[in-house]
């Protein structure tokens, strides 16, 4: 029964996330020869560096895999959150998604399907896949992104680069309309 559940999740992940690089993730989930060495339900893991809390992972189902000849990884399914903390151990940003894969050697977390990234300013990013690069404290995506600013302005585009607190970010290929206030002098770029 467990294998049927895993195959169902893999099929959904493939259908909803596009299959460019995700085929490896699907293969890892559906390979009948690969079994988790550890399974945790309602797992909470806190990661610290030099005694300071950096991140916390909360997952409904978290499985650790050690495939022969490949690198170890953890797979979160049925929903997860990765919370980022500032120097005062206060929440700075949060990633939520249906699925996630943390690769220990690469120190990367790939989140896919219904991905939402929020920051303490109330800004919200929505996309179908993003990658957290732990070593460089960056978040990247090459998928369509929608960012809702705290004031309600909505930005659209494809691709994103951000710091892990989602306070400094750049949309790689912005799309949509730009609203210019009527009081702006467009000949010299200065507001009146």
N, C-alpha and C positions, 0 to 999 in steps of 0.2 A: 504494500500500500504506500509506503514511504517513497519508493521509486516512482510510482505513478504521480505522486504529488510533485516530486522534483522535476519530472519530465513536463508536467503541466506548467510549472513555473518557467521552465526553459523556453517552452513554446510561446508563452505570453511575453517573456522578455524579448524574444526575437521579433515578434509581431509589433510590439509597441516601441521598440527602441531603434529600429533600423539595424541592418546587419553588417555595417562596414567593419568595425573592429570587434563587435560584440560576439561574433561567431566563436571566438576563443572562450569567452565567458559561458556561452551556451554549451559548448563542448565540455567545459569543466564541470558544469552542473549535471549534464546528462550522461557522462561517461560512467557506465555501470561498474567499472573496475576501480573507480575512485570513491572511497568512502570517507566521511569525516572521522578524524581521530578524536574530536571533541565536539559535543553539541551542547549549546546553552540556550535556555528559554528565558525570555525577559532579562537578557544580559545587560549589565552595566559595567563598563571598563573605563577607568580614569587613567590618562596618560600624563605623566609629569616629567619635567626636565629640570635637573638641579633643584629638586624639592618644590618646584612651582607647577601647579596644575596648568596644563596646556589645553587638553581636549578631554571630552568624555563621549564615549560611544554607548548608545542605548539601542538595543536591538531586540525585536520580538523573538527572532530565531537567529542564532549566530553559530555557524559551523566552521571548524578549523580543519583545513586539509593539508596533507603533506604528501603530494604525489611523488612517486619515485622518479628521480631525474629532473623534476621541476621544482620551482621555488614554492615555499609554504605560502598559504593565503588563508584569509578568513572571508566567509561569504555570509552576508546579512540578507535575510529575506523576510517577507511579511511586514516590512516597514522598519526603518531605523532613523536615528538622529545622531549627528556628530555636532557637538557643541564646542565652540572655541572660547577660551577665556583670556582676559587681559591680565596685566601684571598684578592686579588686585584680586584675582580669582573671580571676577564678575563676567557674566556672559557677554561676549562681544559679537558673536555671529553663530548661526545654526544652519546646518544642512539637514534636510529631511528628504527621503526618497523611499520607494518601495524596495529597491535592491541596492546592494553595495558590495564591493570586493576590495579588501585591503591586502596589498601585496607587501609582505614584510621587507624583503630585500630592496625593492624599489622604493619603499616608503611612499606608496601612492594609494589613494582611496578613489575608486571609480564608483560613482553613484549614477543609477539610471532608473528611468520610469518615474514620472511625476516628481521631478526634483525641484525643491524649493530651497533657496538660500536667502536668509534674512539677516539684517544687522541691527545693532542697537539703536540706530537712527530711524528704524521703521521702514527701511527700503527692502524691496522684495524682488528676487530674481526667480524666474520660472523657466525651466528648460527640460529636455528629456535626458540629458547626460552631462555630467561635469566630472572633472578630475581634480582632486586635492593633492598637490605635490608637497609632502611634508618637509623635505629637506630645504626647499626654497620658500616655504610658507606662501605658496601661490595656489590659486584656483583657476583652472582653464576649462574652456569648452569650445568645440568647433560646431556645435549645434545651434539651432534657432534659439534666441533668448528674448525674454520680455522682462524689463525692469520697471517696477512701479516705485516711483519716488515717494517720500513721505507726504508731499503736498498733493499727490494724485497724478502727477505727470507720468505718462507711460512711454518708455523707450523700447524700440524693437531693433533687432539685428541678428546677425549670424556671427558666432564666435565671441569669446570673452576672455579677458585676462584680468585677474584681481588679486589683491593681497588676501590673506586668509581671514581677515576681519571684515572683508567686503566694504571697506571704506574708501579705497582707491581702486577704481576699475576702469576698464576701457572695452567698449564694444568694437570688435574688429571690423565688421561691415555693418554700420548702422543703416536702417531702412525707415521709411515713413516720412511724414510731413514735419517740417520745422515751423513753429509758430513764431512770428516776429511781431512784437508789440507795435502799435501804430505810432507811438511817440518816438520810435527809434529812427534816427537818421541813417539810412543805409548807404549814403555816399561816403561817409568817413568813419562809420562803425562806432560812433559815440552816441550814447543816449542823451536826449534833451530833457 
